[in-house]
Amino acid sequence: QVQLVESGGGLVQPGGSLRLSCTASISTFLMQHMAWHRQAPGKQRELVASIRTGHITSYVDSVKGRFTISKDNAKKILYLQMTNLDAEDTTVYYCNGRIGTDEIWGQGTQVTVSS
């Protein structure tokens, strides 16, 4: 069973930075599409950033220029570098990977931006 485990969340002050990691139980090279999503209480899950074959990336408008998604296939890790964080970024972040038609999700990691 393929597993994804997020880490790196925590409490950070406005304007600060965090790097989220998502460690896979198999090579991330096998996942043609990986992404970070976030979901605040009472809201729909939002696609934040994605990376697909060829290291082609895309971002939701609200994080463009602040967040960077990347992948290290040798280490089997997906990253999300987040900078210039603000309170609206506070929520649970989920890692997602796709192999064929199968979608795999991590358990989520909490990011809290507060002074």
Phi and psi restraints in degrees (value plus and minus 20) as a CYANA .aco file:
   2 VAL   PHI     -95.2   -55.2
   2 VAL   PSI     114.2   154.2
   3 GLN   PHI    -146.9  -106.9
   3 GLN   PSI     128.0   168.0
   4 LEU   PHI    -144.8  -104.8
   4 LEU   PSI     110.9   150.9
   5 VAL   PHI    -147.3  -107.3
   5 VAL   PSI      97.4   137.4
   6 GLU   PHI    -106.1   -66.1
   6 GLU   PSI     132.6   172.6
   7 SER   PHI    -174.5  -134.5
   7 SER   PSI     149.6   189.6
   8 GLY   PHI      81.7   121.7
   8 GLY   PSI     -25.9    14.1
   9 GLY   PHI     -91.9   -51.9
   9 GLY   PSI     151.3   191.3
  10 GLY   PHI     140.5   180.5
  10 GLY   PSI    -184.3  -144.3
  11 LEU   PHI    -119.2   -79.2
  11 LEU   PSI     110.7   150.7
  12 VAL   PHI    -161.4  -121.4
  12 VAL   PSI     129.4   169.4
  13 GLN   PHI     -98.2   -58.2
  13 GLN   PSI     134.0   174.0
  14 PRO   PHI     -73.2   -33.2
  14 PRO   PSI     116.8   156.8
  15 GLY   PHI      68.7   108.7
  15 GLY   PSI     -27.7    12.3
  16 GLY   PHI    -103.8   -63.8
  16 GLY   PSI    -196.4  -156.4
  17 SER   PHI    -151.0  -111.0
  17 SER   PSI     132.8   172.8
  18 LEU   PHI    -164.9  -124.9
  18 LEU   PSI     132.5   172.5
  19 ARG   PHI    -141.9  -101.9
  19 ARG   PSI      98.4   138.4
  20 LEU   PHI    -109.3   -69.3
  20 LEU   PSI     124.7   164.7
  21 SER   PHI    -144.0  -104.0
  21 SER   PSI     127.0   167.0
  22 CYS   PHI    -151.9  -111.9
  22 CYS   PSI      88.9   128.9
  23 THR   PHI    -115.9   -75.9
  23 THR   PSI     107.2   147.2
  24 ALA   PHI    -119.3   -79.3
  24 ALA   PSI     133.3   173.3
  25 SER   PHI    -104.3   -64.3
  25 SER   PSI     -28.3    11.7
  26 ILE   PHI    -152.2  -112.2
  26 ILE   PSI     151.9   191.9
  27 SER   PHI     -82.4   -42.4
  27 SER   PSI     111.9   151.9
  28 THR   PHI     -89.1   -49.1
  28 THR   PSI     -33.9     6.1
  29 PHE   PHI     -82.3   -42.3
  29 PHE   PSI     -48.0    -8.0
  30 LEU   PHI     -96.4   -56.4
  30 LEU   PSI     -33.8     6.2
  31 MET   PHI    -116.2   -76.2
  31 MET   PSI      90.2   130.2
  32 GLN   PHI     -92.4   -52.4
  32 GLN   PSI     -34.5     5.5
  33 HIS   PHI    -166.7  -126.7
  33 HIS   PSI     108.3   148.3
  34 MET   PHI    -153.0  -113.0
  34 MET   PSI     132.6   172.6
  35 ALA   PHI    -175.3  -135.3
  35 ALA   PSI     142.6   182.6
  36 TRP   PHI    -133.0   -93.0
  36 TRP   PSI     112.8   152.8
  37 HIS   PHI    -142.1  -102.1
  37 HIS   PSI     144.8   184.8
  38 ARG   PHI    -163.2  -123.2
  38 ARG   PSI     132.4   172.4
  39 GLN   PHI    -166.5  -126.5
  39 GLN   PSI      96.5   136.5
  40 ALA   PHI    -107.9   -67.9
  40 ALA   PSI     135.1   175.1
  41 PRO   PHI     -75.4   -35.4
  41 PRO   PSI     109.5   149.5
  42 GLY   PHI      60.1   100.1
  42 GLY   PSI     -16.4    23.6
  43 LYS   PHI    -140.3  -100.3
  43 LYS   PSI     141.6   181.6
  44 GLN   PHI     -93.2   -53.2
  44 GLN   PSI     132.5   172.5
  45 ARG   PHI     -86.5   -46.5
  45 ARG   PSI     117.6   157.6
  46 GLU   PHI    -137.2   -97.2
  46 GLU   PSI     112.2   152.2
  47 LEU   PHI     -96.4   -56.4
  47 LEU   PSI      99.3   139.3
  48 VAL   PHI    -112.5   -72.5
  48 VAL   PSI     -69.7   -29.7
  49 ALA   PHI    -176.0  -136.0
  49 ALA   PSI     129.8   169.8
  50 SER   PHI    -161.3  -121.3
  50 SER   PSI     137.8   177.8
  51 ILE   PHI    -161.0  -121.0
  51 ILE   PSI     112.7   152.7
  52 ARG   PHI    -150.2  -110.2
  52 ARG   PSI     158.0   198.0
  53 THR   PHI     -66.6   -26.6
  53 THR   PSI     111.5   151.5
  54 GLY   PHI      72.5   112.5
  54 GLY   PSI     -12.5    27.5
  55 HIS   PHI      37.6    77.6
  55 HIS   PSI      17.0    57.0
  56 ILE   PHI    -104.2   -64.2
  56 ILE   PSI     104.1   144.1
  57 THR   PHI    -133.9   -93.9
  57 THR   PSI     135.9   175.9
  58 SER   PHI    -168.0  -128.0
  58 SER   PSI     136.1   176.1
  59 TYR   PHI    -160.7  -120.7
  59 TYR   PSI     129.6   169.6
  60 VAL   PHI     -90.0   -50.0
  60 VAL   PSI     128.9   168.9
  61 ASP   PHI     -75.9   -35.9
  61 ASP   PSI     -55.9   -15.9
  62 SER   PHI     -87.7   -47.7
  62 SER   PSI     -35.1     4.9
  63 VAL   PHI    -135.8   -95.8
  63 VAL   PSI     -22.9    17.1
  64 LYS   PHI     -78.4   -38.4
  64 LYS   PSI     112.9   152.9
  65 GLY   PHI      66.4   106.4
  65 GLY   PSI     -31.9     8.1
  66 ARG   PHI    -134.6   -94.6
  66 ARG   PSI     -55.2   -15.2
  67 PHE   PHI    -129.8   -89.8
  67 PHE   PSI     127.4   167.4
  68 THR   PHI    -154.4  -114.4
  68 THR   PSI     105.2   145.2
  69 ILE   PHI    -119.2   -79.2
  69 ILE   PSI     119.3   159.3
  70 SER   PHI    -172.0  -132.0
  70 SER   PSI     148.5   188.5
  71 LYS   PHI    -163.4  -123.4
  71 LYS   PSI     115.9   155.9
  72 ASP   PHI    -135.4   -95.4
  72 ASP   PSI      79.1   119.1
  73 ASN   PHI     -86.1   -46.1
  73 ASN   PSI     -52.5   -12.5
  74 ALA   PHI     -86.0   -46.0
  74 ALA   PSI     -57.0   -17.0
  75 LYS   PHI    -111.3   -71.3
  75 LYS   PSI     -27.4    12.6
  76 LYS   PHI      42.5    82.5
  76 LYS   PSI      21.1    61.1
  77 ILE   PHI    -147.5  -107.5
  77 ILE   PSI     116.1   156.1
  78 LEU   PHI    -124.2   -84.2
  78 LEU   PSI     116.1   156.1
  79 TYR   PHI    -137.4   -97.4
  79 TYR   PSI     135.8   175.8
  80 LEU   PHI    -156.7  -116.7
  80 LEU   PSI      85.0   125.0
  81 GLN   PHI    -106.0   -66.0
  81 GLN   PSI     102.4   142.4
  82 MET   PHI    -138.1   -98.1
  82 MET   PSI     106.7   146.7
  83 THR   PHI    -145.8  -105.8
  83 THR   PSI     144.9   184.9
  84 ASN   PHI      27.9    67.9
  84 ASN   PSI      30.3    70.3
  85 LEU   PHI     -90.9   -50.9
  85 LEU   PSI     127.2   167.2
  86 ASP   PHI    -153.3  -113.3
  86 ASP   PSI     155.9   195.9
  87 ALA   PHI     -78.7   -38.7
  87 ALA   PSI     -50.5   -10.5
  88 GLU   PHI     -90.3   -50.3
  88 GLU   PSI     -31.0     9.0
  89 ASP   PHI    -106.8   -66.8
  89 ASP   PSI     -24.3    15.7
  90 THR   PHI     -89.4   -49.4
  90 THR   PSI      98.1   138.1
  91 THR   PHI     155.8   195.8
  91 THR   PSI    -195.0  -155.0
  92 VAL   PHI    -111.5   -71.5
  92 VAL   PSI     112.2   152.2
  93 TYR   PHI    -126.7   -86.7
  93 TYR   PSI     113.5   153.5
  94 TYR   PHI    -139.6   -99.6
  94 TYR   PSI     119.7   159.7
  95 CYS   PHI    -113.7   -73.7
  95 CYS   PSI     124.4   164.4
  96 ASN   PHI    -160.2  -120.2
  96 ASN   PSI     120.5   160.5
  97 GLY   PHI    -156.7  -116.7
  97 GLY   PSI     129.8   169.8
  98 ARG   PHI    -145.0  -105.0
  98 ARG   PSI     107.7   147.7
  99 ILE   PHI    -144.6  -104.6
  99 ILE   PSI      90.4   130.4
 100 GLY   PHI      42.7    82.7
 100 GLY   PSI    -140.0  -100.0
 101 THR   PHI    -121.9   -81.9
 101 THR   PSI     -18.1    21.9
 102 ASP   PHI    -108.8   -68.8
 102 ASP   PSI     112.7   152.7
 103 GLU   PHI    -127.5   -87.5
 103 GLU   PSI     110.6   150.6
 104 ILE   PHI    -137.3   -97.3
 104 ILE   PSI     117.6   157.6
 105 TRP   PHI    -144.8  -104.8
 105 TRP   PSI     125.9   165.9
 106 GLY   PHI    -105.8   -65.8
 106 GLY   PSI     159.9   199.9
 107 GLN   PHI    -107.4   -67.4
 107 GLN   PSI     -32.6     7.4
 108 GLY   PHI      78.5   118.5
 108 GLY   PSI     133.0   173.0
 109 THR   PHI    -157.6  -117.6
 109 THR   PSI     116.2   156.2
 110 GLN   PHI    -104.1   -64.1
 110 GLN   PSI     112.1   152.1
 111 VAL   PHI    -137.7   -97.7
 111 VAL   PSI     105.7   145.7
 112 THR   PHI    -145.2  -105.2
 112 THR   PSI     102.1   142.1
 113 VAL   PHI    -129.4   -89.4
 113 VAL   PSI      92.2   132.2
 114 SER   PHI    -179.8  -139.8
 114 SER   PSI     128.5   168.5
